[in-house]
Amino acid sequence: MRLLIIVTFLVVVFSEDCPEGGVTTCGDATNTTVMEGQEPPKNPPSRVFIARHGERMDHVKPEWSKTAARGHDSPLSSTGKLQAKDLGTYLKDRIGSNDVVMYSSPFIRAVQTARHAMSRMHLSDIDLSIESCFAETETSVHKKMMLAEKNPRVHQGLCKPVLLSPSDLMSVFSDINLDYIDVASVTYDEHGWEIDSASAEPQTMRTRVNTCISQFLSQPRNSNKDVVIFAHDGVTKAVIKSLTGFDIPKVRYTEVYELHPQEASWSLESSWVPPSVENKQPQKGG
């Protein structure tokens, strides 16, 4: 009986028609979602915000990846940049003057989303830390990582580097923290599949997230601060599943979820998506 009540409650909360702005709980902080997941660390963050990047260039112009040397690492489209700025306005209102730390997946589209969002948040004194724990799933990028033989501009084989280093990503966003050491190391074999860097055994994104998310949140630099993560569709779902036990549906461009630490669990408080994205069908993954 208890399980049925919880499931029914979740359906009501996340199917609710909300006013302009797309907050699924409609501003009611009492509508929290708690399911079985990981316990928060001893000194947890105040809140965790995890968002998907904005619209990808290769989802709008598929021909882009056909001539790119790193076709799996698409930048944002012009619409994606506007979505990222809208996300920044929302985060600025939610976070206010609270202490905040910012993280991004090492993929260009996530870093660009962080850049445009942070510009709206007026965080000129805050750097962005690159965290490979939140890198995209290899199944979404595998085909585009293996360079096509028919493309005369590039060599056939695995794109290298698959992931740009924080130093390289400064060409995308100059305010990157080069002193931060990420908790996860993502490595790929010669065929473009993710492997565990220690054992060299195949590894999925969900396995990686389940392994690294607790260590990531336990970092002293996150304690009692709002943590903002710019990631991907699958990664966002994996993080929420790992922390709360809750399966969320497809994550739309720049959709952001807010999680709060409880005494022995994490609660999924709300989600928000820009009005320009709210009524559209969920986009492709990645």
VOMARPA-81067 format. One record per residue: residue number from 1; x, y, z of N, C-alpha, C, O in turn. Coordinates in pm, whole numbers. Example, Ala and Ser with C-alpha at 12.3 -4.5 7.8 and 13.67 -1.06 7.14 Angstrom:
2
  num    n.c1    n.c2    n.c3   ca.c1   ca.c2   ca.c3    c.c1    c.c2    c.c3    o.c1    o.c2    o.c3
    1    1319    -569     780    1230    -450     780    1320    -330     780    1424    -332     846
    2    1285    -225     708    1367    -106     714    1290       3     787    1341     114     804
// end
This chain:
286
  num    n.c1    n.c2    n.c3   ca.c1   ca.c2   ca.c3    c.c1    c.c2    c.c3    o.c1    o.c2    o.c3
    1      83    -120       0       0       0       0      87     126       0      61     221     -74
    2     192     126      84     280     240      90     346     271     -45     357     387     -84
    3     390     166    -115     453     183    -245     357     246    -345     395     334    -422
    4     231     201    -343     132     255    -434     109     403    -408      93     481    -502
    5     108     441    -284      87     581    -249     202     667    -301     179     775    -354
    6     325     619    -286     441     695    -331     439     711    -482     463     821    -531
    7     412     606    -554     410     612    -700     303     708    -748     327     788    -839
    8     185     702    -690      77     792    -728     117     936    -703      90    1023    -786
    9     180     962    -590     224    1095    -556     321    1150    -660     312    1267    -698
   10     415    1065    -705     512    1110    -804     446    1149    -934     483    1249    -996
   11     349    1072    -976     280    1102   -1101     211    1237   -1092     213    1315   -1187
   12     148    1265    -979      79    1392    -961     177    1508    -966     152    1608   -1034
   13     289    1495    -895     383    1606    -887     444    1637   -1023     454    1754   -1060
   14     485    1536   -1098     560    1562   -1219     475    1568   -1345     529    1584   -1455
   15     344    1556   -1332     258    1578   -1448     175    1704   -1431      91    1736   -1515
   16     199    1776   -1320     122    1894   -1288     143    2002   -1392     255    2022   -1439
   17      35    2073   -1431      46    2184   -1523      90    2306   -1444      20    2351   -1354
   18     206    2361   -1478     263    2468   -1400     250    2600   -1474     236    2602   -1596
   19     255    2710   -1401     251    2840   -1465     377    2867   -1543     469    2785   -1543
   20     383    2980   -1608     493    3016   -1696     627    3003   -1625     642    3049   -1512
   21     723    2939   -1690     854    2918   -1632     886    2772   -1620    1004    2736   -1614
   22     787    2685   -1616     812    2542   -1625     858    2474   -1500     916    2366   -1509
   23     836    2530   -1380     873    2462   -1258     769    2356   -1226     652    2390   -1206
   24     808    2230   -1221     709    2123   -1211     637    2122   -1078     524    2074   -1070
   25     701    2175    -972     631    2178    -844     555    2309    -826     491    2329    -723
   26     562    2398    -924     490    2525    -921     525    2607    -797     440    2676    -742
   27     649    2598    -754     696    2679    -644     657    2627    -507     689    2691    -407
   28     591    2512    -499     549    2458    -370     659    2368    -317     673    2253    -361
   29     738    2418    -222     853    2343    -171     811    2221     -91     896    2138     -56
   30     682    2208     -60     638    2091      15     621    1970     -75     615    1857     -26
   31     614    1991    -204     597    1881    -299     733    1820    -332     783    1839    -443
   32     791    1749    -240     921    1687    -263     904    1540    -294     805    1477    -257
   33    1004    1487    -364    1001    1348    -405    1116    1274    -337    1232    1308    -358
   34    1084    1174    -257    1187    1098    -187    1169     950    -218    1063     894    -193
   35    1273     887    -272    1272     744    -297    1406     688    -251    1493     763    -207
   36    1422     558    -260    1543     495    -211    1660     526    -303    1651     507    -424
   37    1770     575    -246    1889     605    -322    2007     613    -227    2006     552    -120
   38    2109     689    -265    2227     702    -182    2203     801     -67    2123     893     -80
   39    2273     780      43    2269     874     153    2360     993     122    2463     976      58
   40    2323    1113     167    2412    1228     148    2541    1210     229    2543    1135     326
   41    2648    1278     189    2771    1271     268    2754    1340     403    2652    1403     428
   42    2854    1328     488    2845    1382     623    2825    1533     621    2744    1586     698
   43    2897    1602     534    2883    1748     519    2841    1776     375    2924    1811     292
   44    2712    1762     346    2666    1767     208    2656    1908     152    2662    2006     227
   45    2640    1918      22    2605    2047     -37    2470    2094      16    2390    2013      62
   46    2444    2223       9    2313    2275      47    2207    2226     -50    2100    2179     -10
   47    2238    2237    -179    2149    2190    -285    2234    2149    -404    2348    2193    -419
   48    2177    2063    -488    2243    2025    -613    2148    2057    -728    2033    2014    -729
   49    2199    2132    -825    2125    2161    -948    2198    2090   -1062    2318    2111   -1081
   50    2128    2006   -1135    2190    1940   -1250    2107    1967   -1374    1986    1944   -1375
   51    2172    2016   -1480    2102    2060   -1600    2162    1995   -1724    2281    1966   -1730
   52    2076    1974   -1822    2124    1933   -1954    2169    2056   -2030    2119    2167   -2007
   53    2262    2037   -2121    2309    2146   -2207    2198    2195   -2300    2091    2136   -2307
   54    2226    2304   -2371    2131    2358   -2469    2133    2279   -2599    2204    2180   -2613
   55    2053    2326   -2693    2038    2257   -2823    2173    2241   -2893    2252    2335   -2902
   56    2198    2119   -2942    2323    2086   -3010    2320    2126   -3156    2217    2115   -3223
   57    2436    2172   -3206    2447    2206   -3347    2418    2087   -3437    2349    2101   -3538
   58    2470    1968   -3402    2454    1853   -3491    2313    1796   -3488    2279    1715   -3574
   59    2230    1836   -3392    2090    1796   -3394    2009    1885   -3489    1902    1846   -3536
   60    2061    2003   -3516    1994    2097   -3607    2053    2087   -3747    1981    2093   -3847
   61    2185    2072   -3752    2256    2061   -3880    2342    1934   -3877    2461    1941   -3844
   62    2283    1820   -3910    2358    1692   -3904    2483    1691   -3990    2576    1616   -3962
   63    2487    1774   -4093    2603    1776   -4181    2728    1828   -4109    2840    1804   -4155
   64    2711    1898   -3998    2825    1953   -3925    2923    1842   -3887    3044    1855   -3908
   65    2872    1733   -3832    2959    1627   -3781    3028    1548   -3893    3126    1478   -3867
   66    2979    1560   -4015    3036    1482   -4125    3173    1534   -4168    3251    1459   -4226
   67    3202    1661   -4140    3329    1719   -4180    3413    1764   -4061    3523    1817   -4079
   68    3362    1743   -3941    3436    1783   -3821    3535    1675   -3780    3503    1556   -3786
   69    3655    1713   -3739    3755    1616   -3696    3713    1549   -3566    3753    1435   -3539
   70    3633    1618   -3484    3582    1563   -3359    3431    1573   -3363    3369    1648   -3287
   71    3372    1495   -3452    3229    1506   -3481    3137    1468   -3367    3018    1499   -3371
   72    3192    1402   -3263    3110    1363   -3148    3093    1477   -3048    3009    1469   -2959
   73    3174    1584   -3064    3179    1689   -2962    3117    1817   -3015    3184    1919   -3032
   74    2988    1811   -3041    2917    1922   -3104    2909    2045   -3014    2890    2033   -2893
   75    2922    2163   -3074    2895    2286   -2998    2745    2311   -2991    2666    2233   -3044
   76    2707    2420   -2927    2566    2460   -2922    2525    2527   -3053    2608    2585   -3123
   77    2399    2518   -3083    2341    2599   -3191    2315    2739   -3137    2331    2763   -3017
   78    2275    2831   -3223    2242    2966   -3177    2124    2962   -3080    2121    3038   -2983
   79    2028    2873   -3106    1915    2857   -3014    1962    2802   -2880    1914    2844   -2775
   80    2057    2708   -2883    2110    2651   -2761    2176    2756   -2672    2166    2749   -2550
   81    2242    2853   -2733    2305    2961   -2655    2200    3045   -2584    2218    3085   -2469
   82    2089    3073   -2653    1981    3150   -2590    1917    3070   -2476    1884    3125   -2371
   83    1901    2940   -2498    1846    2855   -2392    1936    2857   -2269    1888    2861   -2156
   84    2068    2853   -2292    2163    2855   -2181    2153    2985   -2102    2165    2985   -1980
   85    2132    3095   -2171    2118    3224   -2102    1990    3226   -2019    1990    3279   -1908
   86    1883    3170   -2072    1758    3161   -1995    1779    3075   -1870    1728    3107   -1762
   87    1853    2967   -1885    1886    2882   -1771    1963    2962   -1666    1936    2949   -1546
   88    2058    3044   -1710    2134    3126   -1618    2048    3224   -1541    2070    3246   -1422
   89    1949    3282   -1607    1857    3373   -1538    1780    3301   -1430    1762    3353   -1320
   90    1734    3180   -1461    1661    3101   -1362    1751    3066   -1243    1711    3081   -1128
   91    1872    3019   -1271    1963    2981   -1163    2001    3101   -1077    2015    3088    -955
   92    2017    3217   -1139    2048    3338   -1063    1938    3368    -963    1965    3404    -848
   93    1813    3353   -1006    1700    3379    -916    1692    3276    -805    1660    3309    -691
   94    1721    3149    -837    1710    3042    -738    1825    3046    -637    1804    3023    -518
   95    1945    3076    -683    2063    3069    -598    2087    3200    -523    2131    3199    -408
   96    2057    3312    -589    2074    3440    -523    2217    3464    -479    2311    3450    -558
   97    2234    3500    -353    2366    3533    -300    2433    3414    -230    2537    3431    -166
   98    2376    3295    -242    2434    3177    -178    2572    3145    -237    2600    3178    -353
   99    2657    3081    -157    2784    3031    -209    2757    2921    -310    2670    2837    -288
  100    2829    2921    -420    2802    2826    -528    2932    2777    -589    3030    2851    -598
  101    2932    2651    -630    3043    2594    -707    2985    2538    -837    2877    2480    -838
  102    3059    2556    -946    3009    2523   -1078    3094    2413   -1141    3217    2416   -1136
  103    3025    2315   -1201    3092    2202   -1267    3033    2179   -1405    2918    2213   -1432
  104    3114    2121   -1491    3066    2087   -1624    3127    1956   -1671    3239    1921   -1636
  105    3050    1885   -1752    3103    1775   -1833    3214    1831   -1922    3212    1950   -1954
  106    3310    1749   -1963    3416    1798   -2051    3376    1815   -2197    3460    1850   -2280
  107    3251    1790   -2231    3207    1809   -2370    3180    1957   -2398    3131    2029   -2311
  108    3212    2000   -2517    3205    2142   -2553    3066    2199   -2531    3053    2311   -2480
  109    2961    2125   -2567    2825    2178   -2554    2788    2207   -2409    2714    2301   -2381
  110    2840    2126   -2317    2814    2149   -2175    2892    2271   -2124    2839    2352   -2049
  111    3017    2282   -2166    3100    2396   -2125    3042    2526   -2180    3040    2627   -2109
  112    2997    2525   -2304    2935    2645   -2361    2807    2682   -2285    2779    2799   -2263
  113    2729    2581   -2247    2607    2608   -2170    2643    2674   -2038    2578    2770   -1996
  114    2746    2622   -1972    2793    2681   -1846    2837    2826   -1868    2805    2914   -1789
  115    2911    2847   -1975    2961    2983   -2004    2847    3084   -2016    2851    3190   -1953
  116    2747    3051   -2095    2637    3146   -2117    2549    3160   -1994    2499    3269   -1965
  117    2528    3050   -1923    2449    3057   -1799    2520    3141   -1694    2459    3224   -1628
  118    2650    3119   -1678    2727    3192   -1577    2735    3340   -1608    2745    3422   -1516
  119    2732    3375   -1736    2734    3518   -1772    2606    3587   -1724    2610    3703   -1684
  120    2493    3515   -1730    2367    3569   -1680    2361    3570   -1527    2288    3649   -1467
  121    2438    3483   -1467    2440    3475   -1321    2538    3575   -1260    2543    3591   -1138
  122    2614    3643   -1346    2712    3744   -1303    2813    3685   -1204    2839    3742   -1098
  123    2869    3570   -1241    2965    3501   -1155    3107    3526   -1205    3179    3432   -1239
  124    3146    3650   -1210    3278    3684   -1263    3391    3635   -1175    3504    3620   -1221
  125    3362    3608   -1047    3467    3564    -955    3463    3414    -929    3533    3364    -841
  126    3382    3340   -1006    3368    3196    -989    3421    3125   -1114    3385    3161   -1226
  127    3506    3026   -1094    3557    2946   -1206    3471    2822   -1227    3397    2779   -1138
  128    3483    2766   -1345    3414    2643   -1380    3511    2526   -1369    3620    2531   -1427
  129    3472    2423   -1297    3556    2304   -1282    3506    2194   -1376    3385    2169   -1383
  130    3596    2129   -1447    3559    2023   -1541    3563    1889   -1468    3664    1853   -1409
  131    3451    1816   -1473    3439    1689   -1401    3398    1579   -1498    3287    1578   -1551
  132    3492    1484   -1521    3467    1376   -1616    3363    1276   -1567    3311    1197   -1646
  133    3332    1278   -1438    3223    1194   -1388    3095    1217   -1468    3014    1126   -1482
  134    3078    1338   -1521    2954    1375   -1590    2968    1375   -1742    2885    1435   -1811
  135    3070    1308   -1794    3086    1297   -1939    2972    1216   -2001    2914    1130   -1935
  136    2942    1246   -2124    2832    1180   -2195    2855    1029   -2207    2969     982   -2206
  137    2745     955   -2218    2753     810   -2237    2814     777   -2373    2785     843   -2473
  138    2899     674   -2375    2970     641   -2499    2877     592   -2609    2911     603   -2727
  139    2759     538   -2573    2668     488   -2676    2610     602   -2759    2566     580   -2872
  140    2610     723   -2705    2557     838   -2779    2661     900   -2871    2626     970   -2966
  141    2788     876   -2844    2893     941   -2921    2982     844   -2998    3066     886   -3077
  142    2963     713   -2974    3055     613   -3030    3069     625   -3182    3181     632   -3233
  143    2959     628   -3255    2966     630   -3401    3037     754   -3453    3109     748   -3552
  144    3015     867   -3385    3075     991   -3433    3219    1006   -3386    3292    1092   -3435
  145    3260     922   -3289    3401     925   -3246    3489     850   -3344    3607     882   -3358
  146    3431     752   -3413    3509     674   -3509    3504     746   -3644    3399     747   -3709
  147    3612     805   -3684    3613     890   -3802    3583     811   -3929    3633     701   -3948
  148    3502     869   -4013    3455     800   -4133    3564     794   -4240    3636     891   -4262
  149    3575     679   -4304    3675     660   -4409    3645     748   -4530    3735     791   -4602
  150    3515     776   -4552    3477     853   -4670    3506    1002   -4655    3493    1078   -4751
  151    3544    1044   -4535    3573    1185   -4513    3721    1210   -4546    3808    1167   -4471
  152    3750    1278   -4655    3889    1296   -4697    3967    1393   -4610    4090    1400   -4621
  153    3898    1468   -4524    3966    1570   -4445    4032    1514   -4320    4117    1579   -4260
  154    3993    1395   -4280    4045    1341   -4154    4089    1197   -4174    4052    1132   -4272
  155    4168    1146   -4080    4214    1008   -4085    4108     916   -4026    4028     957   -3943
  156    4109     793   -4070    4015     695   -4017    4064     646   -3881    4184     633   -3857
  157    3969     620   -3793    4004     569   -3661    3943     652   -3550    3856     735   -3575
  158    3989     629   -3429    3933     696   -3313    3977     842   -3307    4095     873   -3324
  159    3880     931   -3283    3912    1072   -3264    4003    1087   -3143    3977    1029   -3038
  160    4109    1164   -3157    4195    1190   -3043    4229    1338   -3037    4268    1396   -3139
  161    4215    1400   -2919    4162    1339   -2797    4011    1327   -2803    3943    1410   -2863
  162    3958    1223   -2741    3813    1208   -2734    3755    1319   -2649    3656    1382   -2686
  163    3818    1345   -2535    3775    1453   -2446    3886    1558   -2440    4004    1525   -2423
  164    3849    1683   -2452    3946    1791   -2440    3984    1811   -2294    3901    1792   -2204
  165    4106    1848   -2270    4152    1876   -2135    4098    2011   -2089    4058    2092   -2172
  166    4097    2037   -1958    4055    2170   -1911    4134    2283   -1976    4078    2388   -2006
  167    4264    2262   -1999    4345    2366   -2064    4296    2392   -2206    4286    2507   -2248
  168    4265    2286   -2280    4213    2302   -2415    4076    2369   -2414    4045    2449   -2502
  169    3996    2337   -2314    3860    2393   -2306    3860    2541   -2273    3756    2606   -2282
  170    3975    2596   -2234    3982    2740   -2211    3963    2818   -2340    3935    2938   -2337
  171    3978    2751   -2454    3949    2817   -2582    3799    2835   -2601    3755    2914   -2684
  172    3720    2759   -2523    3574    2770   -2526    3526    2865   -2417    3434    2944   -2438
  173    3590    2857   -2300    3551    2940   -2185    3676    2963   -2102    3734    2868   -2048
  174    3718    3087   -2091    3847    3116   -2026    3845    3098   -1875    3950    3079   -1814
  175    3727    3104   -1813    3720    3096   -1667    3708    2952   -1619    3611    2915   -1553
  176    3807    2873   -1651    3810    2732   -1610    3916    2713   -1502    4027    2765   -1512
  177    3880    2638   -1400    3969    2612   -1288    4069    2501   -1326    4032    2384   -1334
  178    4192    2538   -1349    4294    2442   -1390    4353    2366   -1271    4428    2270   -1290
  179    4319    2406   -1151    4372    2339   -1031    4282    2224    -986    4323    2141    -905
  180    4159    2219   -1038    4066    2115    -994    4104    1980   -1056    4133    1972   -1175
  181    4105    1876    -974    4131    1740   -1021    4002    1660   -1011    3949    1640    -902
  182    3951    1615   -1124    3821    1547   -1123    3831    1411   -1055    3938    1350   -1049
  183    3716    1365   -1006    3714    1239    -930    3707    1117   -1021    3732    1005    -977
  184    3672    1137   -1146    3661    1026   -1241    3756    1046   -1358    3778    1159   -1403
  185    3812     938   -1406    3896     942   -1524    3830     858   -1633    3813     737   -1617
  186    3793     921   -1742    3722     852   -1850    3821     818   -1961    3888     906   -2015
  187    3828     691   -1995    3920     642   -2097    3843     561   -2201    3741     501   -2169
  188    3892     560   -2324    3827     486   -2433    3927     392   -2497    4046     421   -2507
  189    3875     275   -2542    3963     183   -2612    3975     224   -2758    3916     324   -2800
  190    4050     147   -2836    4077     184   -2975    3953     181   -3063    3953     235   -3173
  191    3846     117   -3013    3722     111   -3090    3620     216   -3045    3508     221   -3096
  192    3660     300   -2949    3573     409   -2907    3478     376   -2795    3383     451   -2770
  193    3501     263   -2724    3414     225   -2613    3480     264   -2482    3601     252   -2466
  194    3398     310   -2387    3452     351   -2258    3500     231   -2178    3436     126   -2176
  195    3616     248   -2113    3671     142   -2028    3710     203   -1894    3738     322   -1883
  196    3713     118   -1792    3760     160   -1661    3911     183   -1668    3986      95   -1711
  197    3956     300   -1626    4098     334   -1641    4189     246   -1557    4306     229   -1590
  198    4135     189   -1449    4217     104   -1362    4223     -40   -1411    4331    -100   -1418
  199    4107     -96   -1446    4102    -237   -1484    4107    -260   -1634    4132    -372   -1679
  200    4082    -155   -1713    4073    -165   -1860    3954    -249   -1905    3948    -292   -2020
  201    3860    -274   -1813    3739    -348   -1848    3633    -251   -1900    3634    -133   -1864
  202    3541    -300   -1984    3433    -214   -2034    3354    -151   -1920    3331    -213   -1817
  203    3314     -27   -1941    3242      46   -1838    3131     129   -1902    3153     191   -2005
  204    3013     130   -1842    2905     214   -1892    2902     345   -1816    2961     358   -1709
  205    2834     443   -1874    2820     572   -1808    2750     557   -1674    2790     620   -1576
  206    2646     473   -1668    2572     457   -1542    2661     395   -1433    2653     435   -1317
  207    2744     300   -1471    2837     241   -1374    2934     347   -1323    2962     355   -1203
  208    2984     428   -1414    3076     535   -1376    3010     633   -1279    3068     667   -1176
  209    2890     678   -1313    2819     775   -1227    2791     715   -1090    2812     781    -988
  210    2744     590   -1086    2714     525    -958    2839     515    -871    2831     521    -748
  211    2954     500    -937    3079     485    -863    3133     619    -813    3186     628    -702
  212    3119     724    -894    3188     849    -863    3101     956    -796    3155    1050    -738
  213    2969     945    -803    2885    1056    -757    2900    1080    -607    2902    1195    -564
  214    2911     975    -527    2925     991    -383    3057    1061    -348    3061    1152    -266
  215    3164    1017    -413    3295    1079    -390    3294    1225    -433    3350    1311    -366
  216    3228    1252    -546    3219    1389    -595    3149    1480    -494    3199    1587    -461
  217    3033    1437    -444    2956    1520    -352    3023    1534    -217    2995    1630    -144
  218    3110    1440    -181    3177    1441     -51    3295    1538     -46    3353    1559      61
  219    3331    1598    -158    3444    1689    -158    3419    1808     -65    3311    1867     -70
  220    3515    1843      19    3497    1956     111    3458    2086      42    3388    2169      99
  221    3504    2105     -82    3474    2229    -154    3325    2244    -184    3279    2354    -216
  222    3247    2134    -173    3104    2139    -200    3020    2158     -74    2901    2187     -82
  223    3081    2141      43    3006    2141     168    2934    2272     193    2993    2380     187
  224    2803    2262     221    2719    2377     255    2712    2481     144    2689    2599     170
  225    2733    2438      22    2723    2528     -93    2623    2472    -194    2593    2353    -194
  226    2571    2560    -278    2491    2514    -390    2585    2464    -499    2678    2534    -539
  227    2560    2343    -547    2642    2281    -651    2562    2281    -781    2449    2231    -785
  228    2618    2335    -887    2553    2339   -1018    2635    2255   -1115    2756    2272   -1127
  229    2568    2162   -1184    2634    2070   -1277    2570    2085   -1415    2448    2076   -1429
  230    2652    2107   -1516    2605    2114   -1655    2645    1983   -1722    2763    1952   -1736
  231    2545    1906   -1764    2573    1771   -1811    2488    1737   -1934    2469    1821   -2022
  232    2438    1614   -1939    2371    1560   -2056    2243    1488   -2014    2218    1467   -1895
  233    2164    1451   -2113    2038    1383   -2089    2058    1257   -2004    2002    1245   -1895
  234    2137    1164   -2055    2157    1037   -1985    2226    1053   -1851    2193     983   -1755
  235    2322    1144   -1844    2394    1166   -1719    2302    1224   -1613    2306    1182   -1497
  236    2218    1319   -1652    2123    1378   -1557    2031    1270   -1501    2006    1266   -1380
  237    1981    1183   -1587    1895    1075   -1541    1970     979   -1450    1915     931   -1351
  238    2096     951   -1483    2176     857   -1402    2205     914   -1264    2199     841   -1165
  239    2237    1043   -1256    2265    1106   -1127    2141    1103   -1039    2149    1068    -921
  240    2026    1139   -1095    1903    1141   -1016    1864    1000    -973    1818     980    -860
  241    1881     903   -1061    1852     764   -1026    1942     717    -914    1896     652    -820
  242    2071     750    -922    2167     705    -822    2139     767    -685    2150     700    -583
  243    2104     897    -683    2085     966    -556    1948     942    -495    1935     929    -373
  244    1844     937    -579    1707     930    -526    1637     798    -552    1539     766    -485
  245    1686     720    -648    1617     598    -688    1504     624    -786    1433     531    -824
  246    1486     749    -826    1373     786    -911    1414     789   -1058    1514     850   -1094
  247    1337     723   -1143    1357     727   -1288    1282     845   -1346    1159     850   -1338
  248    1353     939   -1405    1287    1052   -1469    1277    1026   -1618    1354     947   -1673
  249    1182    1091   -1686    1168    1074   -1830    1279    1148   -1905    1375    1195   -1844
  250    1265    1158   -2034    1362    1228   -2117    1386    1369   -2066    1291    1440   -2032
  251    1512    1411   -2061    1546    1545   -2015    1557    1637   -2136    1630    1608   -2231
  252    1485    1748   -2131    1485    1842   -2242    1605    1937   -2234    1671    1946   -2130
  253    1632    2007   -2344    1744    2101   -2347    1732    2202   -2233    1626    2262   -2213
  254    1839    2221   -2160    1854    2313   -2047    1750    2290   -1937    1723    2380   -1857
  255    1692    2170   -1932    1607    2137   -1819    1696    2113   -1698    1797    2044   -1708
  256    1658    2169   -1583    1739    2160   -1463    1658    2100   -1350    1541    2134   -1331
  257    1721    2011   -1276    1657    1945   -1161    1728    1990   -1033    1850    2006   -1030
  258    1649    2009    -930    1702    2054    -801    1684    1944    -697    1574    1894    -675
  259    1795    1907    -632    1793    1803    -531    1842    1859    -397    1933    1942    -392
  260    1778    1813    -289    1815    1857    -155    1856    1737     -70    1794    1631     -78
  261    1961    1753      13    1997    1645     105    1902    1642     224    1872    1746     283
  262    1856    1523     260    1777    1503     381    1866    1429     482    1986    1413     458
  263    1811    1387     591    1890    1322     695    1956    1194     646    2072    1168     679
  264    1885    1115     568    1942     988     521    1909     962     375    1916     848     329
  265    1874    1066     301    1835    1047     161    1845    1180      88    1872    1285     147
  266    1823    1173     -44    1814    1292    -127    1670    1310    -174    1603    1211    -205
  267    1622    1433    -178    1487    1459    -229    1495    1534    -360    1576    1625    -376
  268    1410    1496    -453    1400    1565    -582    1292    1671    -566    1173    1640    -564
  269    1334    1797    -556    1243    1904    -519    1162    1957    -636    1040    1975    -624
  270    1227    1981    -749    1157    2044    -861    1240    2032    -987    1357    1994    -982
  271    1179    2064   -1099    1253    2080   -1225    1200    2202   -1295    1087    2247   -1271
  272    1283    2257   -1383    1246    2378   -1458    1302    2367   -1598    1409    2309   -1619
  273    1229    2422   -1692    1275    2425   -1830    1229    2558   -1889    1120    2605   -1856
  274    1309    2622   -1976    1268    2751   -2033    1133    2740   -2104    1104    2638   -2165
  275    1051    2845   -2097     921    2843   -2165     933    2810   -2313     843    2748   -2371
  276    1045    2851   -2377    1062    2825   -2521    1080    2677   -2550    1061    2633   -2664
  277    1117    2598   -2449    1141    2455   -2466    1027    2372   -2408    1007    2257   -2447
  278     951    2432   -2315     857    2358   -2232     756    2276   -2311     728    2161   -2275
  279     701    2332   -2417     593    2264   -2490     642    2181   -2608     561    2128   -2684
  280     774    2169   -2624     828    2089   -2733     843    1945   -2688     854    1917   -2569
  281     843    1854   -2785     870    1714   -2754    1013    1699   -2707    1100    1775   -2750
  282    1041    1601   -2619    1180    1577   -2576    1272    1556   -2696    1235    1491   -2794
  283    1392    1612   -2687    1485    1604   -2798    1567    1477   -2792    1558    1400   -2697
  284    1647    1456   -2896    1738    1343   -2898    1828    1347   -2776    1848    1453   -2716
  285    1883    1232   -2740    1976    1227   -2628    2110    1289   -2662    2137    1328   -2776
  286    2194    1298   -2558    2329    1350   -2581    2352    1484   -2516    2461    1540   -2528
// end
